[in-house]
């Protein structure tokens, strides 16, 4: 077996392992529209929203697991998670390497509105 084939085989095992963990965590928390990510080069550990239906699931995970939530779209990205020192949720949305919005609160209604707004910003072409 060549070195390249060995690397591909090892990479496939890692993907399969990550997929297995994702499936197990989705089942454990009763979610299907968010994926658990382990170090994809951008995200170290956390949940990534797959589609708009995943926003409610992301809110559930913020409450239950206090895990970071990521939204990565074609036009922008956002991250939101717990500041354990201050016991509040913090997050920010970025577009073209500039911070566009941020939040610091413990009010889940405000968080839900921000997640909706940031998801739309990440997936809709900016005006202008």
C-alpha positions as YAML, in Angstrom:
chain: A
units: angstrom
residues:
- id: 1
  name: UNK
  ca: [0.00, 0.00, 0.00]
- id: 2
  name: UNK
  ca: [1.34, 3.43, -0.89]
- id: 3
  name: UNK
  ca: [1.75, 6.29, 1.57]
- id: 4
  name: UNK
  ca: [-1.13, 8.19, -0.09]
- id: 5
  name: UNK
  ca: [-3.48, 5.21, 0.25]
- id: 6
  name: UNK
  ca: [-2.49, 4.80, 3.91]
- id: 7
  name: UNK
  ca: [-3.24, 8.50, 4.56]
- id: 8
  name: UNK
  ca: [-6.63, 8.20, 2.82]
- id: 9
  name: UNK
  ca: [-7.50, 5.12, 4.85]
- id: 10
  name: UNK
  ca: [-6.55, 6.88, 8.10]
- id: 11
  name: UNK
  ca: [-8.54, 9.96, 7.06]
- id: 12
  name: UNK
  ca: [-11.59, 7.82, 6.29]
- id: 13
  name: UNK
  ca: [-11.38, 6.19, 9.73]
- id: 14
  name: UNK
  ca: [-11.31, 9.64, 11.36]
- id: 15
  name: UNK
  ca: [-14.35, 10.78, 9.33]
- id: 16
  name: UNK
  ca: [-16.22, 7.59, 10.25]
- id: 17
  name: UNK
  ca: [-15.33, 8.07, 13.93]
- id: 18
  name: UNK
  ca: [-16.48, 11.71, 13.83]
- id: 19
  name: UNK
  ca: [-19.72, 10.71, 12.05]
- id: 20
  name: UNK
  ca: [-20.36, 8.06, 14.70]
- id: 21
  name: UNK
  ca: [-19.84, 10.59, 17.51]
- id: 22
  name: UNK
  ca: [-22.13, 13.07, 15.73]
- id: 23
  name: UNK
  ca: [-24.90, 10.48, 15.33]
- id: 24
  name: UNK
  ca: [-24.60, 9.41, 18.97]
- id: 25
  name: UNK
  ca: [-24.72, 13.01, 20.23]
- id: 26
  name: UNK
  ca: [-27.65, 13.90, 17.96]
- id: 27
  name: UNK
  ca: [-29.57, 10.93, 19.36]
- id: 28
  name: UNK
  ca: [-28.59, 11.75, 22.95]
- id: 29
  name: UNK
  ca: [-29.84, 15.34, 22.72]
- id: 30
  name: UNK
  ca: [-32.73, 14.67, 20.34]
- id: 31
  name: UNK
  ca: [-31.48, 16.90, 17.53]
- id: 32
  name: UNK
  ca: [-31.06, 16.31, 13.80]
- id: 33
  name: UNK
  ca: [-30.49, 19.73, 12.20]
- id: 34
  name: UNK
  ca: [-27.20, 20.52, 13.92]
- id: 35
  name: UNK
  ca: [-23.92, 18.62, 13.67]
- id: 36
  name: UNK
  ca: [-21.29, 18.21, 16.36]
- id: 37
  name: UNK
  ca: [-17.93, 19.32, 14.99]
- id: 38
  name: UNK
  ca: [-14.54, 18.28, 16.29]
- id: 39
  name: UNK
  ca: [-11.73, 20.46, 14.90]
- id: 40
  name: UNK
  ca: [-12.53, 21.14, 11.24]
- id: 41
  name: UNK
  ca: [-9.91, 23.88, 10.99]
- id: 42
  name: UNK
  ca: [-12.38, 26.63, 11.93]
- id: 43
  name: UNK
  ca: [-14.30, 25.08, 14.79]
- id: 44
  name: UNK
  ca: [-12.50, 23.27, 17.59]
- id: 45
  name: UNK
  ca: [-15.56, 21.78, 19.34]
- id: 46
  name: UNK
  ca: [-19.21, 22.73, 19.13]
- id: 47
  name: UNK
  ca: [-22.47, 22.44, 17.27]
- id: 48
  name: UNK
  ca: [-22.91, 23.78, 13.73]
- id: 49
  name: UNK
  ca: [-26.38, 24.71, 12.50]
- id: 50
  name: UNK
  ca: [-27.19, 22.90, 9.22]
- id: 51
  name: UNK
  ca: [-30.40, 24.73, 8.30]
- id: 52
  name: UNK
  ca: [-33.05, 27.10, 9.67]
- id: 53
  name: UNK
  ca: [-34.77, 24.21, 11.50]
- id: 54
  name: UNK
  ca: [-31.57, 23.80, 13.51]
- id: 55
  name: UNK
  ca: [-31.96, 27.15, 15.25]
- id: 56
  name: UNK
  ca: [-34.47, 25.84, 17.81]
- id: 57
  name: UNK
  ca: [-32.25, 22.82, 18.37]
- id: 58
  name: UNK
  ca: [-29.28, 25.14, 18.87]
- id: 59
  name: UNK
  ca: [-31.22, 26.98, 21.57]
- id: 60
  name: UNK
  ca: [-31.95, 23.65, 23.26]
- id: 61
  name: UNK
  ca: [-28.25, 22.77, 23.22]
- id: 62
  name: UNK
  ca: [-27.27, 26.16, 24.66]
- id: 63
  name: UNK
  ca: [-29.58, 25.47, 27.59]
- id: 64
  name: UNK
  ca: [-28.77, 21.79, 28.12]
- id: 65
  name: UNK
  ca: [-25.13, 21.48, 27.22]
- id: 66
  name: UNK
  ca: [-23.85, 25.07, 27.32]
- id: 67
  name: UNK
  ca: [-21.97, 24.18, 24.12]
- id: 68
  name: UNK
  ca: [-20.88, 26.74, 21.54]
- id: 69
  name: UNK
  ca: [-23.10, 27.13, 18.47]
- id: 70
  name: UNK
  ca: [-21.73, 28.06, 15.04]
- id: 71
  name: UNK
  ca: [-23.47, 29.39, 11.96]
- id: 72
  name: UNK
  ca: [-21.34, 29.29, 8.84]
- id: 73
  name: UNK
  ca: [-22.99, 30.52, 5.67]
- id: 74
  name: UNK
  ca: [-21.86, 31.65, 2.26]
- id: 75
  name: UNK
  ca: [-21.95, 35.34, 3.21]
- id: 76
  name: UNK
  ca: [-21.22, 35.47, 6.95]
- id: 77
  name: UNK
  ca: [-20.58, 33.47, 10.09]
- id: 78
  name: UNK
  ca: [-21.49, 33.65, 13.76]
- id: 79
  name: UNK
  ca: [-20.57, 32.01, 17.02]
- id: 80
  name: UNK
  ca: [-22.46, 32.05, 20.30]
- id: 81
  name: UNK
  ca: [-21.76, 30.35, 23.61]
- id: 82
  name: UNK
  ca: [-21.57, 30.70, 27.36]
- id: 83
  name: UNK
  ca: [-19.19, 32.98, 29.23]
- id: 84
  name: UNK
  ca: [-18.87, 30.74, 32.28]
- id: 85
  name: UNK
  ca: [-17.22, 33.46, 34.40]
- id: 86
  name: UNK
  ca: [-20.12, 35.89, 34.00]
- id: 87
  name: UNK
  ca: [-22.76, 33.16, 33.50]
- id: 88
  name: UNK
  ca: [-24.19, 34.81, 30.40]
- id: 89
  name: UNK
  ca: [-24.37, 34.04, 26.71]
- id: 90
  name: UNK
  ca: [-22.05, 35.95, 24.41]
- id: 91
  name: UNK
  ca: [-21.75, 35.90, 20.67]
- id: 92
  name: UNK
  ca: [-20.85, 37.78, 17.54]
- id: 93
  name: UNK
  ca: [-21.58, 37.75, 13.83]
- id: 94
  name: UNK
  ca: [-18.92, 38.43, 11.21]
- id: 95
  name: UNK
  ca: [-19.10, 39.36, 7.56]
- id: 96
  name: UNK
  ca: [-16.09, 39.96, 5.29]
- id: 97
  name: UNK
  ca: [-13.75, 39.75, 8.31]
- id: 98
  name: UNK
  ca: [-15.59, 42.57, 10.13]
- id: 99
  name: UNK
  ca: [-17.71, 42.22, 13.24]
- id: 100
  name: UNK
  ca: [-21.27, 43.14, 12.29]
- id: 101
  name: UNK
  ca: [-23.15, 42.41, 15.50]
- id: 102
  name: UNK
  ca: [-22.69, 41.04, 19.01]
- id: 103
  name: UNK
  ca: [-24.70, 40.11, 22.07]
- id: 104
  name: UNK
  ca: [-24.16, 39.58, 25.81]
- id: 105
  name: UNK
  ca: [-27.24, 38.49, 27.74]
- id: 106
  name: UNK
  ca: [-28.92, 35.76, 29.73]
- id: 107
  name: UNK
  ca: [-32.30, 36.35, 28.03]
- id: 108
  name: UNK
  ca: [-33.05, 33.40, 25.75]
- id: 109
  name: UNK
  ca: [-35.70, 35.34, 23.80]
- id: 110
  name: UNK
  ca: [-33.05, 37.87, 22.76]
- id: 111
  name: UNK
  ca: [-30.65, 35.05, 21.88]
- id: 112
  name: UNK
  ca: [-33.27, 33.37, 19.67]
- id: 113
  name: UNK
  ca: [-33.90, 36.64, 17.78]
- id: 114
  name: UNK
  ca: [-30.15, 37.12, 17.25]
- id: 115
  name: UNK
  ca: [-29.69, 33.57, 15.99]
- id: 116
  name: UNK
  ca: [-32.54, 34.06, 13.50]
- id: 117
  name: UNK
  ca: [-31.04, 37.35, 12.32]
- id: 118
  name: UNK
  ca: [-27.52, 35.95, 12.06]
- id: 119
  name: UNK
  ca: [-28.68, 32.85, 10.18]
- id: 120
  name: UNK
  ca: [-30.39, 35.07, 7.59]
- id: 121
  name: UNK
  ca: [-27.30, 37.29, 7.34]
- id: 122
  name: UNK
  ca: [-25.06, 34.25, 6.83]
- id: 123
  name: UNK
  ca: [-27.17, 32.77, 4.05]
- id: 124
  name: UNK
  ca: [-28.54, 35.78, 2.14]
- id: 125
  name: UNK
  ca: [-26.47, 37.89, -0.21]
- id: 126
  name: UNK
  ca: [-25.78, 41.31, 1.33]
- id: 127
  name: UNK
  ca: [-27.39, 44.31, -0.33]
- id: 128
  name: UNK
  ca: [-25.13, 46.69, -2.17]
...
